[in-house]
Each structure stands twice: as structure tokens, then as C-alpha cells.
Amino acid sequence: MRIVATYSEQDFLQYALLGLEQRKTEIDSAIAEIRGRLGQTGASKQASSPASSPSSTAPAAPAKKKATGKRSLSPEARARIAEAQRQRWAATKKGGTSTTKSAPQATAKKRTMSPEARARIAEAQRQRWAATKKGGSPATKTASSAPQATVKKRTMSPEARARIAAAQRKRWAASRGGK
């Protein structure tokens, strides 16, 4: 004999409500886990889901704070940093040393050239420029500078050019054929 269970509408709605609440807690815990991965806090979670009911059987997992994120300074720390920077700027403006430790700067005296050395360099440059205008090599008065040997420009034979072009075509065909 077959037993037929009869449910009233009230029983049916209660079972439906229990099933939906269970699914809601599962969804809330999944949302909390995702928010934890994104670094959102619990306050934003509550603002986005105002329909949280106290009848849920399992509490949602707490949102985890993101390990790497924007860090903020306390007002006291900001004030200390600002004061230190003001002191450094004040020291820089009046030409003194700063209150913080810094590497000692080597103040080497700027080297200047004597007027005779400037005249020698200017004369040598004039001679080089005059020789360039004539199309010849510059005449030098010193015996230590040997005449410069002209270097022949290296050229490539037509056979070498043909070999290189063939190899390039082969590489190009291989790269185009492989795609």
C-alpha cells in the first residue's frame, strides 16, 4: 500500500522558506569571501545588502583585510614629517646644513683655463677650420702629430650581397610559413 503524504499550504511555505534561507546564507558567505579577496570591509558589505535577516542559521564569514593596500599616516606622523621638511627647506634657503644626516659633499674648486691656453686652443681651431675650408688637412706646428693615414672604405662584393639577400629571403619565408 502506498502512503501519500499530504502537506498543507502552510507546511509547504515553511519548507520553501527554510530552503531559501539556507541558499541565502551560502550566497552571503560566498559574497563575503569574494569581498575579502577584493579587500572590501564589512561596512561596505552591510551597505550593499540591507536585507540581512536575523533568522539566518550560519553567520557570514568576516571580510579579510587586504595585506597590501594603501596605508595611512596618523596626524602626528604627518606633522613630524612636515616639520622635518620645513627644517630642511629652511636650512637650504639660508645656505646652512640640514638637520638630517647627509653625505658630505666635495666642494671642488672650479678649474679655469689660463688666457695663454685659451689663445693656443683658439689658434689651433682657426687653423683646422681654414684647412677644412680649403679642402686639405689642417697644418700643425708640432712635430709629434703624424700625418693621418686615409682608411679605405670597405665595400661588399656583389656575390656576398647576393648570399646575404638569399639567406634573408629564406629566413623571411620560414618565419611567414610558420605562422
C-alpha positions in Angstrom: 0.0 0.0 0.0 1.2 3.4 -0.9 1.4 6.2 1.7 0.6 9.6 0.3 1.8 12.5 2.4 -0.3 15.5 2.3 1.1 18.9 3.0 -0.9 21.9 3.8 0.0 25.2 2.2 1.4 26.4 5.5 3.9 23.5 5.7 4.9 23.9 2.1 5.7 27.6 2.6 7.7 26.9 5.7 9.8 24.3 3.9 10.3 26.7 1.0 11.4 29.4 3.4 13.9 27.1 5.1 15.4 26.2 1.8 15.7 29.8 0.6 17.3 30.9 3.8 19.9 28.2 3.5 20.7 29.2 0.0 20.9 32.9 1.2 23.5 32.0 3.8 25.5 30.2 1.3 25.4 33.1 -1.1 26.2 35.6 1.7 29.3 33.5 2.7 30.4 33.4 -1.0 29.9 37.2 -1.2 31.9 37.7 2.0 34.8 35.6 0.7 34.9 37.5 -2.6 34.8 40.8 -0.8 37.6 39.6 1.4 39.7 38.8 -1.6 39.0 42.2 -3.0 39.9 43.9 0.3 36.5 45.4 1.0 35.5 46.0 4.6 32.4 44.8 6.4 30.8 48.3 6.3 30.5 48.2 2.5 29.0 44.7 2.7 26.3 45.9 5.0 25.5 48.9 2.9 25.1 46.8 -0.3 22.9 44.1 1.3 20.4 45.7 3.7 18.1 42.7 3.7 20.2 40.6 6.1 17.8 38.8 8.3 18.5 37.7 11.9 16.9 34.3 11.1 19.8 33.0 9.1 21.3 29.9 10.5 25.0 30.4 9.6 26.8 33.7 10.1 28.7 35.1 7.1 32.5 34.8 7.1 34.2 38.0 8.1 35.8 40.1 5.4 39.6 39.8 5.4 41.6 43.0 5.1 43.9 43.1 2.1 47.5 42.5 3.0 48.9 45.1 0.5 46.9 48.2 0.3 47.0 52.0 0.8 48.4 52.8 4.2 47.6 56.0 6.0 49.6 58.0 8.4 48.4 59.4 11.7 48.1 63.1 12.1 51.1 63.1 14.5 53.3 61.4 12.0 52.2 63.8 9.2 53.1 66.7 11.5 56.5 65.3 12.3 57.3 64.7 8.6 56.1 68.2 7.6 58.2 69.8 10.4 61.3 67.9 9.3 60.7 69.0 5.7 60.3 72.6 6.7 63.6 72.5 8.6 65.4 71.0 5.6 64.0 73.8 3.3 64.9 76.5 5.8 68.5 75.2 6.0 68.7 75.0 2.2 67.4 78.5 1.8 69.8 80.1 4.2 72.7 78.0 2.9 73.3 76.1 6.1 73.4 72.4 6.6 70.3 70.4 7.1 69.3 68.8 10.4 69.3 65.4 8.9 72.4 63.4 8.1 73.6 63.7 4.6 76.6 62.6 2.6 79.5 65.1 2.8 79.6 67.0 -0.5 83.0 67.5 -2.0 83.3 71.2 -2.9 86.0 71.1 -5.5 87.2 74.5 -6.8 86.1 75.0 -10.4 89.2 74.9 -12.6 89.8 77.7 -15.0 91.9 77.9 -18.1 94.7 80.5 -18.4 94.4 83.1 -21.2 97.5 81.6 -22.9 95.9 78.2 -23.1 92.7 79.7 -24.4 94.7 81.5 -27.1 96.6 78.3 -28.2 93.3 76.4 -28.5 91.6 79.1 -30.4 94.5 79.4 -32.8 94.6 75.6 -33.4 90.8 75.7 -34.1 91.2 78.5 -36.6 93.9 76.6 -38.4 91.7 73.4 -38.5 88.8 75.4 -39.8 90.9 77.2 -42.5 92.2 73.8 -43.7 88.7 72.4 -43.8 87.6 75.3 -46.0 90.5 74.7 -48.4 89.8 71.0 -48.5 93.1 70.0 -47.1 94.3 68.6 -43.9 95.0 71.0 -41.1 98.6 72.2 -40.8 100.0 71.6 -37.3 103.1 73.3 -35.9 104.0 70.4 -33.6 106.2 67.6 -34.9 104.6 65.0 -32.6 101.4 64.7 -34.7 102.0 62.3 -37.6 100.0 62.6 -40.8 96.8 60.6 -40.6 96.5 57.7 -42.9 93.4 57.6 -45.0 91.3 54.5 -44.4 89.7 52.9 -47.4 86.0 52.4 -47.1 85.2 48.7 -47.0 82.7 47.6 -49.7 80.9 44.3 -50.1 81.2 42.2 -53.2 78.1 41.5 -55.3 78.4 37.8 -54.5 78.3 38.5 -50.8 75.3 40.8 -51.2 73.5 38.1 -53.2 74.3 35.4 -50.5 73.0 37.7 -47.7 69.9 38.6 -49.6 69.2 34.9 -50.3 69.6 34.0 -46.6 67.3 36.8 -45.6 64.6 35.7 -48.0 64.9 32.1 -46.7 64.6 33.4 -43.1 61.6 35.5 -44.1 59.9 32.6 -45.8 60.4 30.3 -42.8 59.0 32.9 -40.4 56.0 33.6 -42.6 55.4 29.9 -43.3 55.5 29.0 -39.6 52.5 31.3 -38.7 
